[in-house]
Amino acid sequence: MQGALALEHEGIAAYKIAAGSGLLSPGTIAVASVFLGHHEGHRDELAKLIAQVGGKPVEPKSNADYIRDLNIASLKSEADVVKFAAGLEQGATNAYVGQIAALRDPKIAHLFAQLGTDEAVHWALLNNAAGGSVPKTAFLFA
């Protein structure tokens, strides 16, 4: 769950940094704001579960760390940002889907299925906005 929470922190930071970059149109910022809200909800639910089992939820990195680690400074256009965000969402979807089978608690497995579904919706919309093609094969995610 800590890894999942770290992914949500990453998504939150990426959307906030992108929104403040000056590269996005108002319509794209509006969609990014909705996705940001989803990721904040995911973060809150994961942090709550981690605390309930006696853990200390992992803290987010600094924006400077995310900019460096994700190479965000290389993004020069709205198209770059949308394509980048689609890649992050695809990675998050794969991470959640890949973990479900290993989870023994049905409540947590259900949460991961919900999180993966949200990420897949984000990926589909961003992939479309970036001009990506409709995948021709089944089983798009891990």
Biotite code that builds the C-alpha atoms (Angstrom):
import biotite.structure as struc

atoms = struc.array([
    struc.Atom([0.000, 0.000, 0.000], chain_id="A", res_id=1, res_name="MET", atom_name="CA", element="C"),
    struc.Atom([2.933, 2.350, 0.614], chain_id="A", res_id=2, res_name="GLN", atom_name="CA", element="C"),
    struc.Atom([4.012, 1.944, -3.024], chain_id="A", res_id=3, res_name="GLY", atom_name="CA", element="C"),
    struc.Atom([0.492, 2.732, -4.176], chain_id="A", res_id=4, res_name="ALA", atom_name="CA", element="C"),
    struc.Atom([0.436, 5.810, -1.960], chain_id="A", res_id=5, res_name="LEU", atom_name="CA", element="C"),
    struc.Atom([3.780, 6.918, -3.415], chain_id="A", res_id=6, res_name="ALA", atom_name="CA", element="C"),
    struc.Atom([2.261, 6.599, -6.911], chain_id="A", res_id=7, res_name="LEU", atom_name="CA", element="C"),
    struc.Atom([-0.646, 8.795, -5.885], chain_id="A", res_id=8, res_name="GLU", atom_name="CA", element="C"),
    struc.Atom([1.730, 11.414, -4.457], chain_id="A", res_id=9, res_name="HIS", atom_name="CA", element="C"),
    struc.Atom([3.571, 11.324, -7.792], chain_id="A", res_id=10, res_name="GLU", atom_name="CA", element="C"),
    struc.Atom([0.341, 11.807, -9.753], chain_id="A", res_id=11, res_name="GLY", atom_name="CA", element="C"),
    struc.Atom([-0.757, 14.687, -7.543], chain_id="A", res_id=12, res_name="ILE", atom_name="CA", element="C"),
    struc.Atom([2.577, 16.433, -7.942], chain_id="A", res_id=13, res_name="ALA", atom_name="CA", element="C"),
    struc.Atom([2.666, 15.862, -11.703], chain_id="A", res_id=14, res_name="ALA", atom_name="CA", element="C"),
    struc.Atom([-0.804, 17.361, -12.212], chain_id="A", res_id=15, res_name="TYR", atom_name="CA", element="C"),
    struc.Atom([-0.053, 20.347, -9.952], chain_id="A", res_id=16, res_name="LYS", atom_name="CA", element="C"),
    struc.Atom([3.280, 21.022, -11.647], chain_id="A", res_id=17, res_name="ILE", atom_name="CA", element="C"),
    struc.Atom([1.725, 20.677, -15.106], chain_id="A", res_id=18, res_name="ALA", atom_name="CA", element="C"),
    struc.Atom([-1.156, 23.002, -14.214], chain_id="A", res_id=19, res_name="ALA", atom_name="CA", element="C"),
    struc.Atom([1.306, 25.662, -13.120], chain_id="A", res_id=20, res_name="GLY", atom_name="CA", element="C"),
    struc.Atom([3.640, 25.224, -16.082], chain_id="A", res_id=21, res_name="SER", atom_name="CA", element="C"),
    struc.Atom([1.931, 27.685, -18.405], chain_id="A", res_id=22, res_name="GLY", atom_name="CA", element="C"),
    struc.Atom([1.849, 24.989, -21.106], chain_id="A", res_id=23, res_name="LEU", atom_name="CA", element="C"),
    struc.Atom([-1.781, 23.941, -20.690], chain_id="A", res_id=24, res_name="LEU", atom_name="CA", element="C"),
    struc.Atom([-4.940, 25.447, -22.135], chain_id="A", res_id=25, res_name="SER", atom_name="CA", element="C"),
    struc.Atom([-7.845, 26.185, -19.791], chain_id="A", res_id=26, res_name="PRO", atom_name="CA", element="C"),
    struc.Atom([-9.743, 23.100, -20.998], chain_id="A", res_id=27, res_name="GLY", atom_name="CA", element="C"),
    struc.Atom([-6.805, 20.821, -20.311], chain_id="A", res_id=28, res_name="THR", atom_name="CA", element="C"),
    struc.Atom([-6.302, 22.400, -16.902], chain_id="A", res_id=29, res_name="ILE", atom_name="CA", element="C"),
    struc.Atom([-9.974, 21.714, -16.135], chain_id="A", res_id=30, res_name="ALA", atom_name="CA", element="C"),
    struc.Atom([-9.578, 18.007, -16.946], chain_id="A", res_id=31, res_name="VAL", atom_name="CA", element="C"),
    struc.Atom([-6.275, 17.848, -15.067], chain_id="A", res_id=32, res_name="ALA", atom_name="CA", element="C"),
    struc.Atom([-7.999, 19.375, -12.036], chain_id="A", res_id=33, res_name="SER", atom_name="CA", element="C"),
    struc.Atom([-10.626, 16.623, -12.068], chain_id="A", res_id=34, res_name="VAL", atom_name="CA", element="C"),
    struc.Atom([-7.926, 13.956, -12.298], chain_id="A", res_id=35, res_name="PHE", atom_name="CA", element="C"),
    struc.Atom([-5.989, 15.714, -9.520], chain_id="A", res_id=36, res_name="LEU", atom_name="CA", element="C"),
    struc.Atom([-9.073, 15.462, -7.317], chain_id="A", res_id=37, res_name="GLY", atom_name="CA", element="C"),
    struc.Atom([-9.311, 11.732, -8.066], chain_id="A", res_id=38, res_name="HIS", atom_name="CA", element="C"),
    struc.Atom([-5.674, 11.223, -7.088], chain_id="A", res_id=39, res_name="HIS", atom_name="CA", element="C"),
    struc.Atom([-6.159, 13.209, -3.878], chain_id="A", res_id=40, res_name="GLU", atom_name="CA", element="C"),
    struc.Atom([-9.099, 10.950, -3.005], chain_id="A", res_id=41, res_name="GLY", atom_name="CA", element="C"),
    struc.Atom([-6.993, 7.875, -3.755], chain_id="A", res_id=42, res_name="HIS", atom_name="CA", element="C"),
    struc.Atom([-4.199, 9.282, -1.573], chain_id="A", res_id=43, res_name="ARG", atom_name="CA", element="C"),
    struc.Atom([-6.546, 9.912, 1.313], chain_id="A", res_id=44, res_name="ASP", atom_name="CA", element="C"),
    struc.Atom([-8.055, 6.421, 1.195], chain_id="A", res_id=45, res_name="GLU", atom_name="CA", element="C"),
    struc.Atom([-4.673, 4.706, 0.990], chain_id="A", res_id=46, res_name="LEU", atom_name="CA", element="C"),
    struc.Atom([-3.217, 6.832, 3.804], chain_id="A", res_id=47, res_name="ALA", atom_name="CA", element="C"),
    struc.Atom([-6.227, 6.029, 5.960], chain_id="A", res_id=48, res_name="LYS", atom_name="CA", element="C"),
    struc.Atom([-5.829, 2.277, 5.383], chain_id="A", res_id=49, res_name="LEU", atom_name="CA", element="C"),
    struc.Atom([-2.101, 2.394, 6.107], chain_id="A", res_id=50, res_name="ILE", atom_name="CA", element="C"),
    struc.Atom([-2.747, 4.254, 9.365], chain_id="A", res_id=51, res_name="ALA", atom_name="CA", element="C"),
    struc.Atom([-5.529, 1.799, 10.323], chain_id="A", res_id=52, res_name="GLN", atom_name="CA", element="C"),
    struc.Atom([-3.088, -1.112, 10.176], chain_id="A", res_id=53, res_name="VAL", atom_name="CA", element="C"),
    struc.Atom([-0.568, 0.799, 12.294], chain_id="A", res_id=54, res_name="GLY", atom_name="CA", element="C"),
    struc.Atom([1.677, 2.102, 9.533], chain_id="A", res_id=55, res_name="GLY", atom_name="CA", element="C"),
    struc.Atom([2.946, 5.590, 8.892], chain_id="A", res_id=56, res_name="LYS", atom_name="CA", element="C"),
    struc.Atom([1.885, 6.721, 5.421], chain_id="A", res_id=57, res_name="PRO", atom_name="CA", element="C"),
    struc.Atom([4.793, 7.572, 3.149], chain_id="A", res_id=58, res_name="VAL", atom_name="CA", element="C"),
    struc.Atom([5.224, 11.303, 2.640], chain_id="A", res_id=59, res_name="GLU", atom_name="CA", element="C"),
    struc.Atom([5.404, 12.933, -0.792], chain_id="A", res_id=60, res_name="PRO", atom_name="CA", element="C"),
    struc.Atom([8.707, 14.043, -2.244], chain_id="A", res_id=61, res_name="LYS", atom_name="CA", element="C"),
    struc.Atom([9.367, 17.692, -2.967], chain_id="A", res_id=62, res_name="SER", atom_name="CA", element="C"),
    struc.Atom([8.250, 19.152, -6.284], chain_id="A", res_id=63, res_name="ASN", atom_name="CA", element="C"),
    struc.Atom([11.924, 19.593, -7.176], chain_id="A", res_id=64, res_name="ALA", atom_name="CA", element="C"),
    struc.Atom([12.459, 15.854, -6.670], chain_id="A", res_id=65, res_name="ASP", atom_name="CA", element="C"),
    struc.Atom([9.475, 14.991, -8.886], chain_id="A", res_id=66, res_name="TYR", atom_name="CA", element="C"),
    struc.Atom([10.627, 17.435, -11.564], chain_id="A", res_id=67, res_name="ILE", atom_name="CA", element="C"),
    struc.Atom([14.051, 15.799, -11.551], chain_id="A", res_id=68, res_name="ARG", atom_name="CA", element="C"),
    struc.Atom([12.955, 12.163, -11.143], chain_id="A", res_id=69, res_name="ASP", atom_name="CA", element="C"),
    struc.Atom([10.239, 12.358, -13.804], chain_id="A", res_id=70, res_name="LEU", atom_name="CA", element="C"),
    struc.Atom([12.223, 14.646, -16.128], chain_id="A", res_id=71, res_name="ASN", atom_name="CA", element="C"),
    struc.Atom([9.302, 17.079, -16.167], chain_id="A", res_id=72, res_name="ILE", atom_name="CA", element="C"),
    struc.Atom([11.539, 19.972, -17.252], chain_id="A", res_id=73, res_name="ALA", atom_name="CA", element="C"),
    struc.Atom([11.877, 18.297, -20.665], chain_id="A", res_id=74, res_name="SER", atom_name="CA", element="C"),
    struc.Atom([8.177, 18.887, -21.402], chain_id="A", res_id=75, res_name="LEU", atom_name="CA", element="C"),
    struc.Atom([7.864, 21.836, -23.791], chain_id="A", res_id=76, res_name="LYS", atom_name="CA", element="C"),
    struc.Atom([4.255, 21.773, -25.022], chain_id="A", res_id=77, res_name="SER", atom_name="CA", element="C"),
    struc.Atom([0.739, 20.821, -24.037], chain_id="A", res_id=78, res_name="GLU", atom_name="CA", element="C"),
    struc.Atom([1.047, 17.749, -26.265], chain_id="A", res_id=79, res_name="ALA", atom_name="CA", element="C"),
    struc.Atom([4.197, 16.718, -24.374], chain_id="A", res_id=80, res_name="ASP", atom_name="CA", element="C"),
    struc.Atom([2.404, 17.097, -21.045], chain_id="A", res_id=81, res_name="VAL", atom_name="CA", element="C"),
    struc.Atom([-0.662, 15.137, -22.151], chain_id="A", res_id=82, res_name="VAL", atom_name="CA", element="C"),
    struc.Atom([1.470, 12.300, -23.558], chain_id="A", res_id=83, res_name="LYS", atom_name="CA", element="C"),
    struc.Atom([3.559, 12.271, -20.369], chain_id="A", res_id=84, res_name="PHE", atom_name="CA", element="C"),
    struc.Atom([0.441, 12.174, -18.170], chain_id="A", res_id=85, res_name="ALA", atom_name="CA", element="C"),
    struc.Atom([-0.986, 9.312, -20.241], chain_id="A", res_id=86, res_name="ALA", atom_name="CA", element="C"),
    struc.Atom([2.208, 7.362, -19.615], chain_id="A", res_id=87, res_name="GLY", atom_name="CA", element="C"),
    struc.Atom([2.009, 7.961, -15.872], chain_id="A", res_id=88, res_name="LEU", atom_name="CA", element="C"),
    struc.Atom([-1.628, 6.864, -15.818], chain_id="A", res_id=89, res_name="GLU", atom_name="CA", element="C"),
    struc.Atom([-0.818, 3.730, -17.830], chain_id="A", res_id=90, res_name="GLN", atom_name="CA", element="C"),
    struc.Atom([1.969, 2.875, -15.396], chain_id="A", res_id=91, res_name="GLY", atom_name="CA", element="C"),
    struc.Atom([-0.311, 3.404, -12.409], chain_id="A", res_id=92, res_name="ALA", atom_name="CA", element="C"),
    struc.Atom([-2.988, 1.216, -13.965], chain_id="A", res_id=93, res_name="THR", atom_name="CA", element="C"),
    struc.Atom([-0.486, -1.564, -14.545], chain_id="A", res_id=94, res_name="ASN", atom_name="CA", element="C"),
    struc.Atom([0.786, -1.258, -10.978], chain_id="A", res_id=95, res_name="ALA", atom_name="CA", element="C"),
    struc.Atom([-2.678, -1.579, -9.452], chain_id="A", res_id=96, res_name="TYR", atom_name="CA", element="C"),
    struc.Atom([-3.869, -4.358, -11.743], chain_id="A", res_id=97, res_name="VAL", atom_name="CA", element="C"),
    struc.Atom([-0.623, -6.250, -11.190], chain_id="A", res_id=98, res_name="GLY", atom_name="CA", element="C"),
    struc.Atom([-1.069, -6.216, -7.423], chain_id="A", res_id=99, res_name="GLN", atom_name="CA", element="C"),
    struc.Atom([-4.683, -7.344, -7.152], chain_id="A", res_id=100, res_name="ILE", atom_name="CA", element="C"),
    struc.Atom([-3.974, -11.086, -7.380], chain_id="A", res_id=101, res_name="ALA", atom_name="CA", element="C"),
    struc.Atom([-1.435, -10.869, -4.551], chain_id="A", res_id=102, res_name="ALA", atom_name="CA", element="C"),
    struc.Atom([-3.820, -9.155, -2.137], chain_id="A", res_id=103, res_name="LEU", atom_name="CA", element="C"),
    struc.Atom([-5.432, -11.443, 0.406], chain_id="A", res_id=104, res_name="ARG", atom_name="CA", element="C"),
    struc.Atom([-7.845, -8.925, 1.872], chain_id="A", res_id=105, res_name="ASP", atom_name="CA", element="C"),
    struc.Atom([-10.945, -8.629, -0.352], chain_id="A", res_id=106, res_name="PRO", atom_name="CA", element="C"),
    struc.Atom([-11.555, -5.040, 0.798], chain_id="A", res_id=107, res_name="LYS", atom_name="CA", element="C"),
    struc.Atom([-8.062, -3.956, -0.252], chain_id="A", res_id=108, res_name="ILE", atom_name="CA", element="C"),
    struc.Atom([-8.270, -5.948, -3.502], chain_id="A", res_id=109, res_name="ALA", atom_name="CA", element="C"),
    struc.Atom([-11.543, -4.168, -4.264], chain_id="A", res_id=110, res_name="HIS", atom_name="CA", element="C"),
    struc.Atom([-9.944, -0.789, -3.530], chain_id="A", res_id=111, res_name="LEU", atom_name="CA", element="C"),
    struc.Atom([-7.037, -1.594, -5.862], chain_id="A", res_id=112, res_name="PHE", atom_name="CA", element="C"),
    struc.Atom([-9.522, -2.616, -8.564], chain_id="A", res_id=113, res_name="ALA", atom_name="CA", element="C"),
    struc.Atom([-11.304, 0.720, -8.127], chain_id="A", res_id=114, res_name="GLN", atom_name="CA", element="C"),
    struc.Atom([-8.016, 2.628, -8.223], chain_id="A", res_id=115, res_name="LEU", atom_name="CA", element="C"),
    struc.Atom([-6.872, 0.753, -11.319], chain_id="A", res_id=116, res_name="GLY", atom_name="CA", element="C"),
    struc.Atom([-10.168, 1.480, -13.023], chain_id="A", res_id=117, res_name="THR", atom_name="CA", element="C"),
    struc.Atom([-9.861, 5.201, -12.330], chain_id="A", res_id=118, res_name="ASP", atom_name="CA", element="C"),
    struc.Atom([-6.304, 5.178, -13.679], chain_id="A", res_id=119, res_name="GLU", atom_name="CA", element="C"),
    struc.Atom([-7.443, 3.313, -16.806], chain_id="A", res_id=120, res_name="ALA", atom_name="CA", element="C"),
    struc.Atom([-10.130, 5.930, -17.447], chain_id="A", res_id=121, res_name="VAL", atom_name="CA", element="C"),
    struc.Atom([-7.536, 8.683, -17.039], chain_id="A", res_id=122, res_name="HIS", atom_name="CA", element="C"),
    struc.Atom([-5.195, 6.857, -19.442], chain_id="A", res_id=123, res_name="TRP", atom_name="CA", element="C"),
    struc.Atom([-7.950, 6.333, -22.038], chain_id="A", res_id=124, res_name="ALA", atom_name="CA", element="C"),
    struc.Atom([-8.944, 9.985, -22.063], chain_id="A", res_id=125, res_name="LEU", atom_name="CA", element="C"),
    struc.Atom([-5.360, 11.228, -22.145], chain_id="A", res_id=126, res_name="LEU", atom_name="CA", element="C"),
    struc.Atom([-4.344, 8.700, -24.797], chain_id="A", res_id=127, res_name="ASN", atom_name="CA", element="C"),
    struc.Atom([-7.206, 9.924, -26.950], chain_id="A", res_id=128, res_name="ASN", atom_name="CA", element="C"),
    struc.Atom([-6.316, 13.569, -26.340], chain_id="A", res_id=129, res_name="ALA", atom_name="CA", element="C"),
    struc.Atom([-2.694, 12.837, -27.263], chain_id="A", res_id=130, res_name="ALA", atom_name="CA", element="C"),
    struc.Atom([-3.833, 11.321, -30.564], chain_id="A", res_id=131, res_name="GLY", atom_name="CA", element="C"),
    struc.Atom([-3.011, 7.776, -29.518], chain_id="A", res_id=132, res_name="GLY", atom_name="CA", element="C"),
    struc.Atom([-4.715, 4.982, -31.356], chain_id="A", res_id=133, res_name="SER", atom_name="CA", element="C"),
    struc.Atom([-7.296, 2.643, -29.947], chain_id="A", res_id=134, res_name="VAL", atom_name="CA", element="C"),
    struc.Atom([-5.382, -0.466, -28.835], chain_id="A", res_id=135, res_name="PRO", atom_name="CA", element="C"),
    struc.Atom([-6.063, -3.401, -31.140], chain_id="A", res_id=136, res_name="LYS", atom_name="CA", element="C"),
    struc.Atom([-5.371, -6.151, -28.595], chain_id="A", res_id=137, res_name="THR", atom_name="CA", element="C"),
    struc.Atom([-7.234, -7.245, -25.503], chain_id="A", res_id=138, res_name="ALA", atom_name="CA", element="C"),
    struc.Atom([-5.787, -7.111, -21.994], chain_id="A", res_id=139, res_name="PHE", atom_name="CA", element="C"),
    struc.Atom([-4.314, -3.630, -22.189], chain_id="A", res_id=140, res_name="LEU", atom_name="CA", element="C"),
    struc.Atom([-2.975, -3.613, -18.671], chain_id="A", res_id=141, res_name="PHE", atom_name="CA", element="C"),
    struc.Atom([-0.893, -6.003, -16.582], chain_id="A", res_id=142, res_name="ALA", atom_name="CA", element="C"),
])
